[in-house]
Amino acid sequence: MGHPYGDRVNETLTLIAAELAANAVRHGHVAGRDFHVRLTHGTAAVRVEVSDTRTERVPVLTDAEAPGDAESGRGLLIVAGLATRWGVTPRDGAPGRTVWAELRLA
């Protein structure tokens, strides 16, 4: 079952995936290694996972907003506002972490 362009689920998940991928590029980059994106669709929710190989820096779950003139620092606040739930887990089978977000379908 797909979600057409313009649909709430499609647009919201696109924003979440873009933000998590941008964070992996900016904060999780290790020379010579890529990041991995995984989308799964269940009956109740859609989940996006973005894994990278960085281990020493883990995103912080916070409600604090970046200063008004800061050029970055709001991405995970956007994810938190759009997703039903999100979090960070160690990467399975490789060094690094996975940042994931779920969007309820109902």
N, C-alpha and C positions, 0 to 999 in steps of 0.2 A: 504494500500500500504506500503510495507516494504522497507527497504534499506539493501541490502546484506552486509555481512562482507567484508571489503576491499573497500567498496563504500565510497566516500568522505563524504557524509552526516553521515553515520554510524560512521566512524572513528573520525570525528570532534565532533559530538555530544557525543561520548564516552569520549573523552578528556575533554570536557566542563563539563559533568556530574560528572566525576571523580574528577575534581578540585573543583567543588562546594560542592560535598559530603565530600571531605577531609577537606575543610574549615569549614563545619558544625561540623565535628567531632572535629577539633582542636580548633576552635574559638567559636562555638555555643553550646558546650556541657554543659548541666545542669544535674547534677546527678539525675538518675531515669527517665529521659526523653529522647526520641529518636528524630531523625530528620525525615523529610518526603520528599520523592522525587516524583515528578510528571512529566510525559512526555506527551505532547499533540502534535498531528500531524494535521496541517491544510493544506489547499491547497497550500499556499504560503510559509509556514515556519513550522519548528519544534521548540517546546519550552520545555525547562527543567526548573523546579522550585525546589529549595531545601529550605525547611522551617525548622527553629529551634526555640527554645523557649527563646533564649537570647534576651533581649531587650535593654540593656545598651550599646552594641557595635554594630555599623552599619558599614559595609564595606564602604570604601571611594572610590569614583570614581576619580581616579587620573592617570596621565601618568608617575608619578615618579617611577623610578625603584629602587629596593633595592640595597644597596651597593654590589659591585662585590663579596665580600667574605661572604655575608649573606647566611644562609642556608634556608631561607624562604623569602616570601614577593613578589614573582613574579606571584603567582597563578592568581590573578585577571587581571594582565597584559596579561597573556596567554588567559584567557577567553575573554578579550576585543579584542585581536588580532584575535581570531577564530570566535567569534560570530558576527552576523550582528548587534545586539544591546543587551544590558544587563542593569540590574538595580536592585534596592532594594526597596521593598515595605513592609508595615506592614503585618503581617500574618493575614489572614482572620479567624475569629472565635476563635482565641486563642492568647495568648501572644507570642511575638516573631517577627521574620522577615522572609521574603522570598526573596532569591536572585534568579533571573531568567535570562535566556539567550535565545535568539532566533537565529536560523540559517535559513536564506533564502534558499529555495530549488532551485530556478532558477539560 
